[in-house]
């Protein structure tokens, strides 16, 4: 794997110096820039491709969370802060790890290796279509065979996909857009930005809410409702 390009964002000069020195000790990391203000990092990220951001969370003007949420396609995030209570907010943005100051080098290295593994997996195809009725997905280090007609739904969860079949679920890297080429009409239908359903798994409908045979309820996008009803052979009542 190629070296990973990274930046540091922290309004505390000493904290930046520590992280920069840690980066210099890891051969596969390349420090591209360091910023004391998140707004300056944002300008840089609009013009440059980075693999990892090491960022404080609580900063003046623009916080680390606000920085990340403003990015359309953010790099891997490792948040570094003195406040443990920010951990939940950090992970909700999709952060790979959360380090509490003062950061130990061994803990920093663990976070970096986690980010490296994630980036390596992201570049690897995780869904393999064998033929028209089955796929293999990479989950928990194994290739798992899934028969398409057993899938109840597929849910997008950030950079991951959750495949739900009767009695089990599996997580793998991937996008719903890519899965639309595999899970096609007339058997499957994408009812909103986060879900593709097996139409045979639909138990009931209530307006734009779909109940599946496992009890799961999913809201259909308003512009998809009529198409869903038509695919199920139901005439909508205006």
Secondary structure per residue as TSV (DSSP state, phi and psi in degrees):
chain	resnum	aa	ss	phi	psi
A	1	X	-	360.0	140.2
A	2	X	-	-67.1	160.9
A	3	X	-	-59.2	149.6
A	4	X	E	-98.7	125.6
A	5	X	E	-84.0	135.9
A	6	X	E	-142.6	162.3
A	7	X	E	-132.7	159.0
A	8	X	E	-118.0	135.2
A	9	X	E	-130.9	111.4
A	10	X	-	-161.3	135.2
A	11	X	S	-81.6	-5.3
A	12	X	-	-99.0	115.1
A	13	X	H	-57.4	-40.3
A	14	X	H	-65.4	-41.5
A	15	X	H	-63.2	-40.3
A	16	X	H	-62.6	-43.2
A	17	X	H	-60.4	-40.9
A	18	X	H	-63.8	-47.4
A	19	X	H	-66.7	-38.5
A	20	X	H	-62.0	-39.4
A	21	X	H	-68.3	-37.3
A	22	X	H	-62.3	-43.4
A	23	X	H	-60.6	-40.1
A	24	X	H	-65.5	-19.0
A	25	X	T	-86.5	-8.4
A	26	X	S	-110.2	114.2
A	27	X	T	-59.9	-32.1
A	28	X	T	-89.9	4.3
A	29	X	E	-101.8	137.0
A	30	X	E	-122.5	111.3
A	31	X	E	-75.0	120.4
A	32	X	E	-95.7	-34.1
A	33	X	E	-166.7	160.3
A	34	X	E	-138.1	136.7
A	35	X	E	-132.1	141.8
A	36	X	S	-93.0	-9.2
A	37	X	S	-131.8	133.5
A	38	X	H	-64.5	-31.1
A	39	X	H	-63.6	-36.1
A	40	X	H	-71.5	-35.7
A	41	X	H	-64.1	-38.4
A	42	X	H	-61.1	-44.0
A	43	X	H	-61.1	-42.3
A	44	X	H	-63.5	-43.3
A	45	X	H	-68.6	-23.1
A	46	X	T	-70.9	-18.4
A	47	X	T	-119.0	-5.2
A	48	X	S	-135.6	147.5
A	49	X	-	-97.2	126.6
A	50	X	-	-127.9	148.6
A	51	X	S	-90.3	-41.1
A	52	X	E	-136.0	137.3
A	53	X	E	-111.6	126.1
A	54	X	E	-101.6	110.9
A	55	X	E	-134.7	137.0
A	56	X	-	-67.4	160.1
A	57	X	S	-98.4	-54.2
A	58	X	-	-87.3	106.0
A	59	X	-	-138.4	153.7
A	60	X	S	-68.6	156.9
A	61	X	S	69.1	-67.6
A	62	X	S	-129.5	120.3
A	63	X	-	-80.2	167.8
A	64	X	H	-62.3	-37.7
A	65	X	H	-64.4	-43.2
A	66	X	H	-65.9	-36.2
A	67	X	H	-59.5	-50.3
A	68	X	H	-64.5	-42.9
A	69	X	H	-68.4	-17.5
A	70	X	T	-86.5	-8.0
A	71	X	-	-90.7	132.0
A	72	X	S	-68.8	-43.7
A	73	X	S	-133.2	77.9
A	74	X	-	-68.4	150.5
A	75	X	-	-68.5	-177.8
A	76	X	E	-66.6	136.8
A	77	X	E	-110.5	132.3
A	78	X	E	-126.6	110.1
A	79	X	E	-86.3	140.8
A	80	X	E	-130.7	117.3
A	81	X	E	-153.9	162.1
A	82	X	S	-86.6	-5.1
A	83	X	-	-113.5	107.0
A	84	X	G	-61.9	-29.7
A	85	X	G	-68.4	-7.1
A	86	X	G	-88.7	-1.8
A	87	X	H	-58.7	-46.2
A	88	X	H	-61.2	-46.3
A	89	X	H	-60.6	-38.5
A	90	X	H	-63.0	-45.7
A	91	X	H	-71.0	-27.8
A	92	X	H	-66.9	-20.1
A	93	X	T	-85.4	-1.8
A	94	X	T	92.2	19.2
A	95	X	-	-62.5	141.9
A	96	X	S	-75.1	-30.1
A	97	X	E	-160.9	169.0
A	98	X	E	-140.4	114.2
A	99	X	E	-109.3	137.4
A	100	X	E	-103.2	131.9
A	101	X	S	-70.5	146.3
A	102	X	S	-74.2	133.1
A	103	X	-	-82.4	128.4
A	104	X	-	-83.9	148.8
A	105	X	H	-63.8	-39.7
A	106	X	H	-63.5	-37.1
A	107	X	H	-71.5	-36.8
A	108	X	H	-62.4	-44.2
A	109	X	H	-63.0	-39.1
A	110	X	H	-61.1	-43.7
A	111	X	H	-64.2	-41.1
A	112	X	H	-64.6	-42.3
A	113	X	H	-65.0	-34.9
A	114	X	H	-64.4	-42.3
A	115	X	H	-65.5	-40.3
A	116	X	H	-62.3	-44.2
A	117	X	H	-62.9	-42.2
A	118	X	H	-61.0	-45.3
A	119	X	H	-65.0	-36.5
A	120	X	H	-65.4	-43.3
A	121	X	H	-65.5	-37.1
A	122	X	H	-63.1	-29.5
A	123	X	T	-85.8	-2.0
A	124	X	S	-104.4	133.0
A	125	X	-	-64.1	125.8
A	126	X	-	-105.2	-8.4
A	127	X	E	-122.9	123.7
A	128	X	E	-121.0	119.2
A	129	X	E	-89.3	121.0
A	130	X	E	-88.0	-47.4
A	131	X	E	-153.4	-167.2
A	132	X	T	-71.8	-13.3
A	133	X	T	-116.9	2.8
A	134	X	E	-153.6	157.2
A	135	X	E	-135.6	162.8
A	136	X	E	-116.7	135.2
A	137	X	E	-120.5	147.3
A	138	X	E	-89.8	115.8
A	139	X	E	-145.5	129.5
A	140	X	T	54.0	39.2
A	141	X	T	79.9	3.2
A	142	X	E	-122.3	157.8
A	143	X	E	-95.6	120.2
A	144	X	E	-112.9	128.0
A	145	X	E	-80.5	131.6
A	146	X	E	-129.2	122.9
A	147	X	E	-78.2	131.1
A	148	X	G	-59.2	-37.3
A	149	X	G	-72.5	-8.0
A	150	X	G	-92.0	-11.4
A	151	X	E	-72.6	127.2
A	152	X	E	-85.6	-48.4
A	153	X	E	-160.7	162.9
A	154	X	E	-123.7	130.0
A	155	X	E	-117.5	132.5
A	156	X	E	-80.0	131.8
A	157	X	E	-133.4	82.8
A	158	X	T	67.8	-124.9
A	159	X	T	-85.0	5.0
A	160	X	E	-115.0	163.0
A	161	X	E	-122.3	137.9
A	162	X	E	-107.4	115.1
A	163	X	E	-94.7	124.1
A	164	X	E	-114.6	121.7
A	165	X	E	-121.5	175.1
A	166	X	T	-59.9	114.7
A	167	X	T	84.6	1.5
A	168	X	E	-157.2	161.2
A	169	X	E	-145.6	151.4
A	170	X	E	-138.3	142.9
A	171	X	E	-110.9	134.5
A	172	X	E	-148.1	160.9
A	173	X	E	-71.6	141.9
A	174	X	-	158.0	174.0
A	175	X	-	-124.7	151.1
A	176	X	H	-64.3	-33.6
A	177	X	H	-59.0	-43.4
A	178	X	H	-66.9	-35.8
A	179	X	H	-71.0	-22.3
A	180	X	T	-63.6	-22.8
A	181	X	T	-77.3	-16.4
A	182	X	T	-102.7	-48.1
A	183	X	S	-95.1	90.6
A	184	X	-	-106.8	165.4
A	185	X	T	-64.3	151.7
A	186	X	T	-89.7	-0.8
A	187	X	T	-80.0	-35.1
A	188	X	E	-123.7	152.1
A	189	X	E	-147.5	133.3
A	190	X	E	-85.0	109.7
A	191	X	E	-89.0	-17.6
A	192	X	E	-164.8	-178.9
A	193	X	T	-62.5	-21.9
A	194	X	T	-111.2	-3.1
A	195	X	E	-137.6	136.6
A	196	X	E	-115.2	129.1
A	197	X	E	-109.1	148.0
A	198	X	E	-83.1	117.4
A	199	X	G	-62.7	-25.2
A	200	X	G	-71.7	-14.2
A	201	X	G	-89.7	-3.1
A	202	X	E	-74.3	125.4
A	203	X	E	-97.7	-42.6
A	204	X	E	-154.2	163.6
A	205	X	E	-130.5	141.4
A	206	X	E	-140.8	92.7
A	207	X	T	66.7	-120.4
A	208	X	T	-101.0	14.6
A	209	X	E	-102.9	126.9
A	210	X	E	-106.2	132.5
A	211	X	E	-107.3	131.1
A	212	X	E	-96.6	170.6
A	213	X	T	-67.8	-15.9
A	214	X	T	-93.7	4.7
A	215	X	S	93.3	-9.2
A	216	X	-	-65.3	134.1
A	217	X	E	-113.3	137.8
A	218	X	E	-135.5	134.1
A	219	X	E	-83.6	130.5
A	220	X	-	-87.2	139.0
A	221	X	-	-58.3	141.9
A	222	X	G	-58.5	-35.4
A	223	X	G	-79.9	-1.2
A	224	X	G	-107.3	-11.9
A	225	X	H	-60.0	-51.0
A	226	X	H	-62.3	-38.9
A	227	X	H	-63.9	-39.8
A	228	X	H	-63.6	-47.1
A	229	X	H	-59.9	-41.9
A	230	X	H	-63.8	-42.3
A	231	X	H	-63.6	-30.4
A	232	X	T	-87.4	0.3
A	233	X	T	78.4	23.6
A	234	X	-	-108.5	130.8
A	235	X	-	-84.6	119.5
A	236	X	-	-71.2	145.8
A	237	X	-	-101.6	117.9
A	238	X	-	-72.9	360.0
